[in-house]
Amino acid sequence: MQKKSARYLAVTLLEGIEKQHRYANLSLNHLLQNEDLSEVDRHLVTRLVYGTIQWQLRLDYNWESFVKRSEDLPLWIKVLLRVSLYQLFFLDKVPAHAILNEANEIAKTRDHGRYTKLVNAVLRHVQRHGEQDYQQITDTEQRLAITHSMPLWLTHRLIEQYGAEKTESMLAQVNQPPRASARVNTVKVTRDDLLTSLGEELPDLATSRLSPVGITAEGGNFAQLIQFQQGQLTVQDESSMLVAPSLQLRPGDQVLDACSAPGGKTTHIASYLDPHSGGRVIALDIHQHKLDLVDDNARRLGVSDRVVTKELDARRVDKEFKDAYFDRILVDAPCSGLGLMRRKPEIRYAKHEQDIANLPKIQLDILSAVARKVKVNGLVVYSTCTILAAENQDVIQAFLQKHTNFELVPVKAAQDIQWSGDQKQFQLLMDDYQTDGFFIACLKRIN
Ligand SMILES: C[S@@+](CC[C@H](N)C(=O)[O-])C[C@H]1O[C@@H](n2cnc3c(N)ncnc32)[C@H](O)[C@@H]1O
């Protein structure tokens, strides 16, 4: 059998991601593990998959107007055109004739070659006329949506919330390659010692500007290092590392982590606790298979002695725990994840306004259910990896209206961090420190 080319593999993978709503990173890892590809081809497939998803709407804008009833075309043609245009516009080193030839070869293998002429005609046309000039789009929302490849409804919501200028700056950041980032596991090693041992292994290694336990690198993959297997570090975005310090933990605290899987924050919380003083974090999740990941992570990071996992819908905590039992509670709520668009570019197209409309109720229900379980003077931290007020500030406002025995207190961080907007509610945006978008609010029970 003829070996499949990198471009053919990228087209097939992208088709599957879109049709079956799969995660790009998981699908790509699976492909890279199962196909026998050279290093060059591995890089090319990775670039084609992420780049094409990132710029999808902008790429479509460049061909759709030349094709009648473009929406009726089979998905594989749309994907093939996107992958080809991505190479024409973004990859300087690939000659145009090679891109067109390969697209032609792929088109011949599908649907009995029925669409080969169309694919060739569209690509020749775009090659002759070049990329569209987006500055010509007079409507601001549409211009930003196309330029940065963001669905129009989402661009509209962001402009409404943050204004056009901030939205543009944020969106420009979203399509930049993110730095790799990891949290040092201080249970096993100090940051300085780990940096020394990582030495030359990773390019452009640096300490985080947000967290005293964060490290970043220009490229590379922290999860492939021996230090990862040894539990000296774990992969985590710098923004997520701000959650555990905001709980202001003490060694003997009883902590509830209401939505814990896969355990990034549970294990960070655990690093502040001392099992000999009775310190413990109970990690809940609605899915048992995800809790297995929390257990695996706790074992690898050497904190199993202070982590207890339990399958439970956090809205049902009443069945399991007495009121005022915990010193600290974290609700790292299920959310739209729109703050993660840099690392998961497909999120922006997979989420629709109606999916998001249902989330605030679930978020508020979880927060309200667990709030009774914290002691007087104890803290409940609410966090999400999204940037929409409906899932963040509005949830907090609705909670405070119903729970007059709680007040908002400032979010404590170990390092000086600047953010715009309400200073009591921490909303980090992707362009602030080139991290994921993240929200944290700290609620204190006052009686
Ligand atoms: C944002 S993720 C948590 C990430 C995690 N805190 C970490 O740092 O690795 C939200 C989690 O909430 C879980 N979840 C969703 N609904 C839930 C519910 N009603 N009760 C408990 N967990 C829930 C999901 O399965 C998911 O694992």
The ligand as a MOL file (V3000), in Angstrom:
LIG
                    3D

  0  0  0     0  0            999 V3000
M  V30 BEGIN CTAB
M  V30 COUNTS 27 29 0 0 0
M  V30 BEGIN ATOM
M  V30 1 C -12.6600 22.6920 34.5760 0
M  V30 2 S -12.6770 20.9880 34.8410 0 CHG=1
M  V30 3 C -11.7420 20.8350 36.3150 0
M  V30 4 C -10.2460 20.9280 36.1080 0
M  V30 5 C -9.4880 20.5630 37.3770 0
M  V30 6 N -9.8940 21.3570 38.5150 0
M  V30 7 C -7.9920 20.6730 37.2210 0
M  V30 8 O -7.4020 21.6610 37.6350 0
M  V30 9 O -7.3880 19.7530 36.6670 0 CHG=-1
M  V30 10 C -14.2830 20.6980 35.4300 0
M  V30 11 C -14.5420 19.2980 35.9280 0
M  V30 12 O -15.8340 19.2990 36.5260 0
M  V30 13 C -16.4170 18.0380 36.3470 0
M  V30 14 N -17.8630 18.2120 36.5820 0
M  V30 15 C -18.8140 18.6410 35.7360 0
M  V30 16 N -20.0100 18.7120 36.3670 0
M  V30 17 C -19.7900 18.3310 37.6420 0
M  V30 18 C -20.6240 18.1910 38.7720 0
M  V30 19 N -21.9240 18.4610 38.7230 0
M  V30 20 N -20.0680 17.7540 39.9260 0
M  V30 21 C -18.7380 17.4600 39.9960 0
M  V30 22 N -17.9100 17.5680 38.9460 0
M  V30 23 C -18.4260 18.0010 37.7930 0
M  V30 24 C -16.0080 17.6440 34.9430 0
M  V30 25 O -16.0580 16.2400 34.8030 0
M  V30 26 C -14.5820 18.2030 34.8690 0
M  V30 27 O -13.6540 17.2070 35.1820 0
M  V30 END ATOM
M  V30 BEGIN BOND
M  V30 1 1 1 2
M  V30 2 1 2 3
M  V30 3 1 2 10
M  V30 4 1 3 4
M  V30 5 1 4 5
M  V30 6 1 5 6
M  V30 7 1 5 7
M  V30 8 2 7 8
M  V30 9 1 7 9
M  V30 10 1 10 11
M  V30 11 1 11 12
M  V30 12 1 11 26
M  V30 13 1 12 13
M  V30 14 1 13 14
M  V30 15 1 13 24
M  V30 16 1 14 15
M  V30 17 1 14 23
M  V30 18 2 15 16
M  V30 19 1 16 17
M  V30 20 1 17 18
M  V30 21 2 17 23
M  V30 22 1 18 19
M  V30 23 2 18 20
M  V30 24 1 20 21
M  V30 25 2 21 22
M  V30 26 1 22 23
M  V30 27 1 24 25
M  V30 28 1 24 26
M  V30 29 1 26 27
M  V30 END BOND
M  V30 END CTAB
M  END
